[in-house]
């Protein structure tokens, strides 16, 4: 298993943050199915204020660039990304790697 960790800053608006949290309580089934299809085994997002931290566990043969590109082309993925972009303070067509910043493991 491979693990990737990323961070992102949400817009500084508590109402928008709560809408983002609510959206993730009801992630569209196609999004979860797409993650599984490309090799994402588990994805968790944690929040502290406006800061998000994501843990993404994948199959061993997962290649971040290749498989995230595959994911971006699956049904409803662009629609989901455009929807959550409003809470992330970025353009609706921003790629995942333009919003989420991968973190380096130091310990």
N, C-alpha and C positions, 0 to 999 in steps of 0.2 A: 504494500500500500504506500502511496505517496500522499504527502500532506502539503497543502499550500495555505498560507495565511495572507490576508490582505486587509487594508484599511481604507476607509472612505469617510468624508465629512459630510453630514447632512446639512440642509439649509437650517439656519438658526431661527426656527419658528416652531414652537411647541405643537401647534395645531397640525402643521404639515408633518411633523415627526410622528405624531399619533396616527395620522393617516397612513404613513409608511409602515408603522408597526402593524396596523390593522391589515394592510395589504399582505404582509408576510404571514399573518395568521391564516390567510386564505389564498395561498399561492395557487395559481391556475394549475390544474392537473397536467396540462401539456408541458409546462415548464419543468416540473419534477420528472416527467417521463423523458424529456429531452436530456436532462442531466444524467439520468441513468443510462440512456442510449449512448452517450459519449464517454461513459466511464467514471462519472462522479458517483461515488458510493454514498457520501453524506456531506451535507453542507449546513453549517450553523452560522448564525449571525448574532453577535452580541452588541449591546449599545451602552454607552456611557455619555449622557448628554447628546451632543451632536456627532460624536465619534462612533463609527461602526468598526467592528472587528469580525472578519469572516474566517472560518476554518473550513477548508475544502479537502475532503479525503477522496482519493481516486484509486483506480486500479493501477498496478505497477507499470503497465505499458502506456499510461496516460502521458501525452505530450501537450503541455499547456497551450502553446500557440496553435498547433494543428487541431486539437480537440475543442478548444474554445471557438475557433473559426467554424468548425462543424456545428457546434451548438448554436452559434449566431444565425445559422441558416435554417434551423428547424422551425416548424410551425409555431406561430404566436410568440416566438422569442423576441423578435424586433418590437412587436406590440408591447410585450411586457417591459422591455428595456425602456421604451419611450414613456410608458406609464410611470415607472418608478423614477425616471430621470427628473421629473418635476420636484421630487422630494430631495434629490441628490444635488440640486443646484447646477445642473449641466444641460447641455443640449440634448434634445430628444433622440438624436441620431448618434450620440457619443458611443463609442465602443466600450465594452466592459473594461479593457485595459487603460482607457482614458479616464475612467472614473475611479476604479479600484486600483490601489497601489499595492503590489506584492511586497511582502516584508521578508527580511532576511532573518533566518534563525541564528541566534547567537548563543543559545544555551538550551 
